[in-house]
Amino acid sequence: MALLKVRDLNLNIPKEAKNLAEKMLKDLESSKRPYLEAVKTSLDNSNYNAKVGFLTPGEKVVRTELNVSSVQKLARVVFMLEILLRNLDIGAVNTKRELYYICKGLIKGDSRYKPLDFDDQGESDSIIDFIGDMLEVYREELNCFANDRGGQTYSQQLIVTEALPDGDKAVVDLSTLGTSPFQPKNKPQSLKLKAKKKIDFCLVVESEGTAGTLQAMGFTKRNNCILMGAQGVPSNGVRGWCKLIENQLDVPMYFFGDLDAYTLQNIFRTLKAGSAASLIRNSDFSAPNVRFLGVLPGDVKKYDLPHYKVKESDPAEARALKKAKDALENDPFFRDKKNRELADILKWLIKEKVRCEQQSYFSVDPKDPIKTEKIILEKIRKGDYV
């Protein structure tokens, strides 16, 4: 197994960027082809070890050398890097989308920049990601933040203290927010957490709406817990927030979501172990101890949950099943023996070709408005999770 690479937390980003630019210029002056290298963020360069708990990068790199096909990418990297360095110098902050429009404005205003023009935001986002992978820094360290969604959190016991950029502190007692949730920021590492009394567990719900329903029915009033809505594939804000809860509060964390291949691979795996696309970020943006509470295959029969067959004629469902098969063969997370039970769920889904939504629990006893809560608590108490 490759050794876990430790990220340089004291990296001088402007100095490192200047060194890269000077090397490129020196190569050009010496009639050599300049090049840039970045960590290869893909599954075939991902390692997983249960003791580490998240996907880590291997030794492979993406090398972009100056030629006819790569000249635009290299020029775009230098162009975007200059904007990011300017922001660092003056203390400005931008979202990815704002950076896209800043670039578009500069390009439209100067015909010399026309060859660098982006057709859509995805192209500029990929350049920002490449710069982060190249320097091995988080985009937040480049003063670039995403418009993160999800992570709406409810609790009667949690107090959050945020260190503000100007040195002040903001203290939020979640029990005082009424029906409003607490919304974690993209960089939750600036938050300090404290429990007013012992917190028994944290429940991360795939659907924000389902989390809101549980809260409206009094879930956090009856339970000393943290309740969170992930809103689908977890954003960096959600992932970092879960990591923070796991590190600072050391409470059991459970994931409650749909029983389908997409949820297991794209949502739960990303929350627990990170993703191949963010290999340099996974150490701070994953919660290795989170457990899959449901929907489990055994729950379908035990609670007589409504479910339906997956139609392989549906392109999205067909892709999910194909990815599930690929994951069993190539994903180091699902291939690890510690995650055999999760792999078995994928195998079951491929064989049975069914899907069961998390909302199906509400049909178990329609006359009991908190039946879903009772089932969740029963599963936690009995250890009915993976």
Secondary structure, 3 states (H helix, E strand, C coil): CCCCCCCCCCCCHHHHHHHHHHHHHHHHHCCCCCEEEEECCCHHHEECCCCCCCCEECCCEEEEECCCCCHHHHHHHHHHHHHHHHHHHHCCCEEHHHHHHHHHHHHHHCHHHHHHCCCCHHHHHHHHHHHHHHHCCCHHHHCEECCCCCCEEECCCEEEEEECCCCCEEEEEHHHCCCCCECCCCCHHHEEEEECCCCCEEEEECCHHHHHHHHHCCHHHHCCEEEEECCCCCCHHHHHHHHHHHHHHCCCEEEECCECHHHHHHHHHHHHHCCHHHCCCCCCCCCCCCEEEECCHHHHHHCCCCCEECCCCCHHHHHHHHHHHHHHHHCHHHHCHHHHHHHHHHHHHHHHCEEECHHHHHHCCCCCCCHHHHHHHHHHHHCCCC
